[in-house]
Amino acid sequence: MTRILIVEDEARIASFVEKGLRANGFATSVVGDGASALSSVRGGGFDLVVLDLGLPDRDGFSVLRQMRESGVDVPVVILTARDSVHDTVAGLEGGADDYMTKPFRFEELLARVRLRLRTSERAAELTVLRHGDLSLDLRTRRAGVGDRTVDLTAREFALLELFLRHPGQVLSREQILSHVWGYDFDPGSNIVDVYVRALRRKLGAERIETLRNMGYRLRD
C-alpha cells in the first residue's frame, strides 16, 4: 500500500488531509514538526510527503533542503498558506515536486498526489534516460552532454525528463504545464519559455526546437 507522510502542525488540516487520503486507499502518518519529519523520511518507507512550510521548530524549506541533501528523493507536495511567487519558486527550485496554497480543495490535492506518484513510478523503471549524446541520471538528477556533466534545478530536471521520454514528439505548452507543474490550465505566464531557454543554455540551443503555435520538441 502506498504510504504518505503528512507534515502539518495544524491538527484540523492534518486530520482533514489524512481522512481524505485514507478514504482513497492510502496509508498515512502525521507529524507536526520538522525534526519528526526528517526522522520519518530518513527511516524510509514513504512514497510521498505532503509538507507544510510553517512548522513550529523550523521552516519547511529547511526540512526540504535537508531531505534532498540526505538523498531522500520521494516526491514532495508543499501545502502552505504562503502564496507569494517568491515562495512558490523557492519551493519548486528547492526540490519540491508541487506547490499548493491554502485554502485548498481536497480533490485538487488528491489529483496532484496521484500525478506525482505516477511520475515517481515511471522514473523508477529506468535509472538513466539517453538520446544521442544527451543523458539524464534519474538518481543523481544530473544531465550529461557528451563527457560534460550538467547540474539542473528541480524544474529543469522535470522538463528535460519529459523531453527525453518523448524524443522527437511535439509537446504543447499545455502538456508541459500538466506534466512538469501539475497545472491542467495555462496560467497565462511564460514559465515554460523561461525554462526551455534555461535548458538550451545548459545543453545547447540546437537541442530543443520551437514549433510556432504548436510547442517544443527534442530533436532526433
N, C-alpha and C positions, 0 to 999 in steps of 0.2 A: 504494500500500500504506500502511496506517495505521502511523504512526511513534510509538513510545512511548519517552520518556526515563525511565530508572531512575536515581534519585539515591540511592545506598546505598553506605556506606563499608565495610560488612562483605562481603567478597568471596564468601563462601559463600552468603549470602542473595541477593546481586546475581546470581550465576550461576544460582541456582535459579529466580528470577523471570524472568530473561532466557530461559533454556531453555524454560520453560513458555509464555511469551508467543510466542516464535518458533515453537514447535510448533503454536500455534494461529493462525498466519498473520500475526503482527505483525512489523514491523521494529523493532528495538530498538537503543538506545545506552545505555551505562552510564557514569556519572561518580560520583566518590566524595567530592566536596566541594561546598560551596555556591557558591563562585566559579565553578567549572566549570559548575554547573547554571544559574546566571544567564546566563553567556555563551552556553550552548547554547540556552536557551529564547528569549533575545532575538534570536538569529540566525534564529529561525523554523523552520518545517518539522516541528514536533512536534504531534501531535494530542492527546496526554495525557501527564501526568507522574505517576510513582509516586515519592513523596517521603518519605524518612526524616527524622526530626526531629533525631536525634543525630549531626550531621555534625561532622567534626574542626575545621573552621575557623569555623563559625558555626552558630547554631541554625536548624533548619529553618523555624521560624516567621518568622525574619528573611528567609530566602530567599523564602518565600511572600509576605510583605508587599512585598518589593521587586519580585517578579514582577507583582503586581497594580498596584502604583504605576507600573510601566513600561508598563502597558497590555497585558500578556500575559494573555489570558483563556482559555487552554486549560484543560480540566478537570484538577484535581489530586486524586489519591488519596493521602492520607497513610498510610504504613505504618510503624508505630513500636512500640517496646516500652513507651511511656508509655501507661498505661491509666486514668489518673485522669479523672474527669468534667471537671475544670478544663481539662486539656489537650485533651480532646475538643471541648469547647465553644470553646476558644480557636482550635483549628484550623479548625473549621467557620465560626466568625464571622470568622476572618481571611481567608477566601476559598477554603478547600478545598472540594471537592465531595463528598468522602467521607473516612472515617477508619477504619482498621483497625489492630488491635493484634497484635503478635507474642506468642506463636507463632500462625500462621495456616494455614488450608488454602488451597492454591493455587486450588482450584475456586471458593472464595468470592471470592478476589481477582479471578479471571478474570470472574466474573459481574458484579462491581461495575465493572470496567473497561469491559465491554461496555455496561452500563447508562449509564455516564457518556458514552461515545462516542455512543450513540444519542441521548441528551438533547442533546448538543452539536450533532449533525447536524440535529435538529429545530429547534433555536434558530437555526441558520444560514438556515433557509428564509425567515424574516421578520426584520426589524430592529426593528419596533415592533408590539406587541400592543395592541389597543384594545377597550374595551367601555364604551359610553356616554361619559362624560367622564373615564373612567379609562384611562390608558395605561401601558405598560411598555416602556422602551427597552432592548433586549437588548444593545446595545453599551455604553452608559454605566451600565447596571444601576440606573437610576433610574426611579421611578414619577412619574406626573403625575396630579393631581386637578384638573381644570379648568386654571387658569393656575398652579397651585401645584406646585412640584417637591418630591418626597419622596425622601430618601435611605433606602436599605434595607440591612440586613445581608445576608450571603450566603444564609442560610436563609430570611429573609423574601422575598428576591428569588425563590428557587426555588419557594416556596409560592405567591406571587402569580402567577408564570408558569403554574403548574399550574392555578390557578383560571381565569386568562384564556384558557387553551387549552381549557377545558371550561365556558364560562359557562352558568349555569342547570342544570348537571348536579350531582347529589348525589355528593359524593366521600366515601367512608368513611375512617375513621381508617387502616385497613389500606392503602388506595390511596395516601393521602397519605404514610404512612411509607415505602411502597415507592418512590414517585417522588421524594420530597424527601430522604429519608435513606438509601435503599437497603436498608431492612430488609424482609425477607419474613416478619416476625412482629411482633407487638405486644410491645415490651419491658416493658409494664406501667407506663410513665411517662405523665405528662400533657404531654409535649413538644409534641404537636400543638395542644392547647388553649392553651398558652403562646404559641405563635407566631401562632395565629389572633387572640388578644387583642392581640398587638403590631401586627398588620396593621390591626385595627379602630381602634386608637388613632391610627394614622398616616393611614388612608384614610377613616375614618368608620365608626361602629359598624353602620350600617344596610346596608353593602355585602355583608357575609358573613353568611349566615343559618345558624343551627343547627337541624338537624332531629333531634329526640330519637331516640336509638338508631339513627340512620342515618348522620349525618355532617354535612358542611357543603356549602354551595353559594354561588357568586357570584350575586347577584340579577340577574335580567334587567332 
